[in-house]
């Protein structure tokens, strides 16, 4: 799932996928602002067929956090 998440993020952020891992901090290392994070969250919801509440999106710090939240809301 992490690899699939990295693919989604790389569609929005110009970064070498090999530079990303579970501990990558979405805000500080990728420099994403709140709007960009919401746009990526929508793409993640589409990719993984989940609905993630906005309050959860704002709590995501690392890619591992994102994977945990995706898994939490998967059917």
C-alpha positions in Angstrom: 0.0 0.0 0.0 2.9 2.4 0.7 4.2 2.0 -2.8 0.8 2.8 -4.2 0.5 5.9 -1.9 3.9 7.1 -3.1 2.7 6.8 -6.7 -0.3 9.0 -5.9 1.8 11.6 -4.2 4.3 11.7 -7.0 1.5 12.7 -9.4 1.3 16.0 -7.4 4.8 16.5 -6.1 7.8 16.6 -8.3 10.0 14.3 -6.3 11.9 11.0 -7.0 9.8 8.2 -5.5 12.9 6.5 -4.2 13.3 9.5 -1.8 10.0 8.7 -0.1 9.5 6.2 2.7 7.1 5.5 5.6 8.8 8.1 7.8 8.7 10.9 5.2 7.0 14.0 6.8 4.4 15.2 4.4 4.5 18.9 5.4 8.1 19.5 6.2 9.9 17.2 3.8 7.5 17.6 0.9 6.5 21.2 1.6 2.8 20.7 1.2 0.4 23.3 2.4 -3.1 22.6 3.6 -4.7 23.0 0.2 -2.2 20.7 -1.5 -2.7 18.1 1.2 -6.5 18.2 0.7 -6.0 17.7 -3.0 -3.7 14.8 -2.4 -6.2 13.4 0.1 -9.0 13.5 -2.6 -6.7 11.6 -5.0 -5.9 9.1 -2.2 -9.6 8.6 -1.6 -10.2 8.0 -5.3 -7.2 5.6 -5.6 -8.1 3.5 -2.5 -11.9 3.9 -2.7 -12.2 5.4 0.9 -13.6 8.5 2.5 -11.3 10.2 4.9 -12.8 12.9 7.2 -11.1 16.3 6.8 -10.1 16.2 10.5 -8.1 13.0 9.9 -6.4 14.5 6.8 -5.1 17.4 8.9 -3.6 14.9 11.4 -1.5 13.2 8.8 2.2 13.8 9.4 4.1 11.0 7.7 3.4 8.5 5.0 3.0 5.8 7.6 0.2 7.9 9.2 -1.5 8.2 5.8 -1.3 4.4 5.3 -2.8 3.8 8.8 -5.7 6.2 8.1 -6.4 4.6 4.7 -6.5 1.2 6.3 -8.8 2.5 9.1 -11.4 3.7 6.5 -11.1 0.8 4.0 -14.2 -1.4 3.8 
